[in-house]
Amino acid sequence: MDAPVRATDLAASSAVGRRERLVKLKSGRHLGVAEFGAPSGLPVIACHGAPASRLMFEVADAGALALGIRLIAFDRPGYGLSPLDYGATLASRTEIFAELPDALGIDRFALFGISGGAPYAVALAARLGSRVTALGLVSPLGPIADVCRSDESDRVDLSFAHRSFFLDLPNHPWVLRANAEAAMRGFRLAPRAFASLFAHLLPEADSAIVSNADVADNIVAMTMEATRNGISGGVADLQIYGEPWNVDFGAIEARAKLWQGTADSIVPIEVALRLGALIPGCEVEQVPDAGHFWVYEHVPEILAAVAALASGDGAQ
């Protein structure tokens, strides 16, 4: 099923088991890709959060290897090794990302989206239909513009902070870019100090997890890589998040499961739960007292559940 990868090898990383490539797509675009786990295992394409990069999934290498999973993580445009796609939309990126499985010689595969990677995983599952065997979503950012700007009686009301960040700020691109640029410069000047401050600003449910040395190392590494060429990736993501998704949820054929912590302060919880209701047959598990970063302590369990869905052993 898996043909040789049509890609340019960059360098096999000595860190963990990462295998990196710059993959050329049929359209001529390139995506930076890192693979973890078992090279000939069950293909699972992973969509990272924001701002982040393919290195987010380095912590999943051992779990993926033990489970026989070939975990494939790619940089979205503007992050890491992937050039920016100017004027991007969720639809235009879905068309780009839909070329990746063919470029990797993969027919059918599972999708795994974390936080800000969820919109792309969901849109790709709808675009590719039966080719996607499973869809796993962790602490997902749901369709904010669709459910919070609606005039319907089931509209979700956001907190002031969430509305300001996800809906209002993207409408002021100069302010958005200036704030993102300042944050990036501060982080890159003193990444460890920035990570420590970030951990202390988080609620208790997340603070202890993010303060763990291995987790902090991963967050620093993935964010340094995400911003190696500036903040355009993060700015583009936030602008896309503030627009309607225009996704045909009914076209999703994959078995799906969504995990959402009840103490998450990063993504709007009600919007995440609404996303689960929109995906046909999606199992939604609310994780009591868990914050946004709880997945760091449960990576093997999540990967095992995604693999079970792909094999038909999970919930439908």
Secondary structure, DSSP 8 states (H G I E B T S, - for coil): ------EEEEEE-SSTT-EEEEEE-TTS-EEEEEEEE-TTSEEEEEE--SS--GGGGGGGHHHHHHHTEEEEEE--TTSTTS---TT--HHHHHHHHTTHHHHTT-SSEEEEEEGGGHHHHHHHHHHHGGGEEEEEEES----HHHHHS--STT-----HHHHIIIIIGGG-HHHHHHHHHHHHHHHHHSHHHHHHHHHHHS-HHHHHHHHSHHHHHHHHHHHHHHTTT-SHHHHHHHHHHTS-----GGG--SEEEEEEETT--SS-HHHHHHHHHHSTT-EEEEETT--TTGGGG-HHHHHHHHHHHHHT-S--
